[in-house]
Amino acid sequence: MVGKKVVMGVTGIIGIAFVILHSLGNLLIFQGSTALNAYSHFLKSSAELLWALRVTLIVAVILHVIAAAQLTGQSRAARPTGYVKREPQVATVASRTMRWGGVLLLIFIVFHILHFTTGTIRPTGAFSHEDVYSNVVGSFRIWWVALFYVVAMIALGFHLFHGAWSSMRSIGVSPPSPRPLHRRLSLLIAILVWAAFTSVPVAVFTGLVR
């Protein structure tokens, strides 16, 4: 079980680093189409680096999901009969929603790739590999697309908060503490990343970004 927790921790840290960088890139939309499209072109022009990142992320996600499923199975096997009365004290909303939040995020990742990367899912009926700005603005003008992304980012925020500090404990970097500083830093990271990602669909849907 310890090994699986280490895998969860390491892959979680990889995921956290990615979403932080990805959220910063997304914010370029507020500088206009030229900035966002130039950023997209830079990533695509660095094919080797882009594919190295993609492979790393795909492997990390697969290992993260497998380890999570195995740990959940072991936890249920160790306690086949649930609590008669469960009163969470130390657990937070984030920790209690990690499982369903993780499932939602897995669905979101698949949708997001098919939506903005491959263009397989085209809510607007059109897709351009060159004009990422138009893809984003056109998609988030559709209410259900914007809503789906906003809800998914709420799940991401909770997942980040619990995952960020528990990942460090899983790999033994952050020892248990009654008032861990790392937990407060995790909350700050979760809020900033959530706000960065959420601001894009909200800004487009409300007309702040056109």
Stockholm file with secondary structure:
# STOCKHOLM 1.0

chainA/1-210         MVGKKVVMGVTGIIGIAFVILHSLGNLLIFQGSTALNAYSHFLKSSAELLWALRVTLIVAVILHVIAAAQLTGQSRAARPTGYVKREPQVATVASRTMRWGGVLLLIFIVFHILHFTTGTIRPTGAFSHEDVYSNVVGSFRIWWVALFYVVAMIALGFHLFHGAWSSMRSIGVSPPSPRPLHRRLSLLIAILVWAAFTSVPVAVFTGLVR
#=GR chainA/1-210 SS CHHHHHHHHHHHHHHHHHHHHHHHHHGGGGGCHHHHHHHHHHHHHCHHHHHHHHHHHHHHHHHHHHHHHHHHHHHHHHCCSCCSSCCCSSCCHHHHTHHHHHHHHHHHHHHHIIIIISCCSCTTSCCCSSCHHHHHHHHHTSHHHHHHHHHHHHHHHHHHHHHHHHHHHHTTSSCCCSSCHHHHHHHHHHHHHHHHHHHHHHHHHTTSCC
#=GC SS_cons         CHHHHHHHHHHHHHHHHHHHHHHHHHGGGGGCHHHHHHHHHHHHHCHHHHHHHHHHHHHHHHHHHHHHHHHHHHHHHHCCSCCSSCCCSSCCHHHHTHHHHHHHHHHHHHHHIIIIISCCSCTTSCCCSSCHHHHHHHHHTSHHHHHHHHHHHHHHHHHHHHHHHHHHHHTTSSCCCSSCHHHHHHHHHHHHHHHHHHHHHHHHHTTSCC
//
